[in-house]
Amino acid sequence: MMTIDKTTTVAEIMTERVIVVRPNETMDVVQDIFRKNNIHHVPVVDKGMVVGMVSHADYLKLLHGFTLFKTKKSDEYNDAILRSLLVKEVMTKQVATLGPEDSLELAAGFFRENLFHALPVVDEENMLIGIVTTYDLLNYAYG
């Protein structure tokens, strides 16, 4: 079994350039982010502080509730709904965070116990400075 070096910190493997949205943006912005980027989690920030998270799974659940049949009209209808829904109405509000000096062992524990796949990394003022994902951990361990 692979063991993670206990001295490695979250800061060493986190992604620093994070794509974010704001609470009052509409879900069509999130849709565009997921379509154009190979990411599965978008932190929601207000004045630099993390206030929520929208996952690709949240987005897919939302789409699943839309029209069943794929027609030009249903796509227009779905797009209209996404343009009217605010991020703050869809986001997960209770978001665990890590600090840059936290260990990878702590991050792995969060992922195992809570079934999270991404955690925002924040500084002492709770400002977003990065994100760490299960993919980052796997890449570190086996990359």
N, C-alpha and C positions, 0 to 999 in steps of 0.2 A: 504494500500500500504506500502511495506517495505521501510524504509529509511536507507540510509547508514550513519554510524557514521562519521561526518564531520572531526573528528580528526584522523581517520585511514589513514595511508599512504600506498602508493604503495609498499614500502619496506616490509610491514608487510604481504602481501599476494603473492608477486611475486615469481616465480620460479627462483632460483639462478643458478642451474646447467643447463645451456642452451646448447642444441646441435646446433652447427653452421656449416656453410660451408663457403668456400672462393670463391671469384668471378671467379677464373680460374679453379675451380673444375668442373667436368662434371655432367650432370643431372642424370646419373646413380647412383651417390653418394646420391643425394637427394631421388631418388626412393628407394634406400636401407634404408635410414633413415625412410621414411614414412612406409615402409613395416615392419620394426623391432621395431618401437616405436609408442606409442599411442599419437602422436602429429600431429598438423595440420599446424604449422608455423615453418620455419627455418630461423633465421636471417643470413644474409650474412655479414661477417666481413672481414675487411682488416686491419691488424695490431691492432686488438682489437676494431676498430671503426666500427659501423654499416653503411654499404653502400647500403643495400637492404634487401629484404625479399622475400622468396619463400613460398607461401601457398600451401596447398594440392589442393585447387581449381585451382591454376596456373598449377600445375603438371597434374591434370585431364584434363584441357583444352588442354594441350600439347598432352596428350595421345589421346584425342578425334580426333585430326587431323591426327592420324596415320591410319593404315590399318583398314578396316571395319570388315573383317572376321578374326576369331581366328584360325590361323593355326600355326604349328611349325615354318614355314618359316616367317610368319608375326611377330611372337614373336622375332625371331632372327633379323629381319629387325628393329623392334621397339627398341630393345636393342642396336643395332648398332647406331641408331639415338641418343639415350640417351647418349651413350658414346662419341658422337661427339659434342653435344650441351653443351656450357659452361653455368654455373649458371648465369653469368652476362648478358647473352643473353635472359634469361627468367625472372629474378628477377624484382620485383617492385622496382624502384630506389628511388621514393619519399616516404620516410618512416618517419612517425611522431614518436617521442620518448617521454618518460616520464622520470622524475627524481625520485629518491627513496623517496624524501620527498613530492612529489606531492600527492594530495588527491585522494581517490577512487572516489570522486565526479567528479574530473577532468577527470579521466580515463573513467568513465561511460559516460561522455559528449562526449569524443572522439569517443567512440564506437557507441553511438547513432547517432551522426551527420555525421560520415564518413563511417559507415558500416564496420569498422575494426573489427577484432576478436582477434587481438593480437598486443601488442605494446612493443617494446624493451625498457628496462629501462637502462639509461646511467648515468654515473657519470659526474662530472664537466668537465672532459677532453673528454667527448663524448665516453668513453669506455663502452662497454657492460658489465652490471653487473647483468642483469636478464631479465625476460620477464613476462608480465602480460596479461592474456587472459580473454575473456568474461566468460569462464568456472571458472577461479579463482574468479571473482566477484560473480558469482552465488553460488559458493561453500562457499564464505565468508558470503553472505547474507542469505543463506538457509542451510548451512552445519552443 
